[in-house]
Amino acid sequence: MLQPKKTKYRKVFKGRIKGKATKGNTVVYGDFGLVSEDKAKITSRQIEAARIAINRYLKRGGNVVIRIFPHKPITKRPAEVRMGKGKGPLEGYVAPVKEGTVLYEIGGVDEALAKEAFRRASHKLPVKTRVIRRETPAATEEVSK
């Protein structure tokens, strides 16, 4: 599972996920991308499960790139413990995801194959998703016309 090698602080505040993504919202590495339609905290287990679903469907063909990383530590208190006595022990790591963030990218496969792989991966994730295609840069469009 994904987790940071080293962190500055062992425990962090919860925080809030606000607004739409301004970074990481375009397809860069592949031809198709899976984009989040909601805000959520995606755990390292969910990221890995979706990655495995994509790779199994593609049968090791094409390039799969994970665009999110779980860097935020999450804590949890044990069951039936009274209030107070500080923050609980570390449970795992999550990736806070805003609306419009590209989660995964696939390159080197046709559109139907990519869409089906992303559909299977989306069942493993706690957010609504949609598939987008890489846009050609505006400069090349003007030259071709």
N, C-alpha and C positions, 0 to 999 in steps of 0.2 A: 504494500500500500504506500501511497505517496505521503510524505511528511518532510518538513524542513530538517536539514542536517543540524542547524544551529539557530536558536532564537535568542533575541535580546532579553525577553521576559518570558517566564514560564507560564504565567496566567495573564490574560488580558480582559478588558471590559467587553461586554456583549456588543455594544454599539447598535446602530440602526443602518439598514440598507435603504438609501434614499436616491431617487432620481433614475434617469436612464444612463446607460453606458456611453461615455464619450471616447473611451479608449477600448481597444480590443473588440470593436464592433464591425470590422470588415474582414473578409476572407483574404488572407495573406499567403499562406503556404500551399493550399490545395486549390481544387476547382469548386468544391461544394463545402458549405459550412452548416453546422447545427447551431441555431441561435435560440437563446432563452427568451421567453415571452413574459416571464415573471421575475420577481425578486426572491431569492432563497439562499440558504446556506447548504451547499452541496458537500457531503462528506467524502472522504477519501475512498471509502468502500463503494459509494455510488459511482464515483468517477471511474474506478477500476472495473466495476461490473458493466458499465456502459461500453468501456473500451474493449472488454472481452467480447461483448455481444457484437460489436462492429467487426472485430477481427475474425470472429468465427464465421460471420456471414460472408465476408469478403474472401475467405479462405486464403489468407495471407497475401492477397493481391492488393495493389494500390498502396498509397502512403496514408497513414492515419497520424494526425497531429493533435495532441491535447493542448488546448489553449488556456486552461485554467489550472491553478495549483492550490492545494489546501495549505495555507500558511497560518491560519488563525486557530489557536488552541481553544478547545471547548472543555469545560469542566462539568462534573456531575457529582452530586452528593449520593451516597448510598441510600437504598430504600429504608423507610421507617427510621429516619434520623431526625431528631428534634431541630427546630429552627436555631439559627445562630451558629456559633463556633467556627466562623470563617468560611472561606470558599472551598469547594470540594476538590478532589484530585483530578488530574488530567484524564479526559475520556478519549479524545482524538482530535483530529484537525479537520477544518472545513474551509471551503472556498466561498467567500461571500460573492454572489453573482447578481448583477443588476440586469434589468430588462434591456435586451439588445446585445448582450455579450455573446461572442462566438465561443462555444464550448469545445467543439471538435471540428476538424477539417479533414476532408478526404480528397486525394488527388490520384490521377492515373486510372480512374474507372468511369464507366458511363453513368448517366444521370439516374436511370432506373435502379441500378445496383446501389448507388449511393443513397438514394431516397429510402430504399428498403432497409439498408443497414442503419440509417439514422432513425427510422421508425422503430426498429427493434431496440436501439440504444435509448430512445426517449421513454420507453416503458420502465427503464431502470432509474430514471431521474425524477426528482420531486418538482420539476417545473414543466410548464407547457413549452413546447418548442416548435420551430419551423425550420425548413431547409432553405438556404439561400445559395445563390450561384455567384461565382467571382465576376465582378464587373470589369470590363476592359477599361483602361484609362481613357479619359476624354481626349487626350492628345492624339492617340492612335486612331480614334474614331474620326476626327476631323481630317486626318491625312488620307484615310481610306475613302472618304466621300468625294 
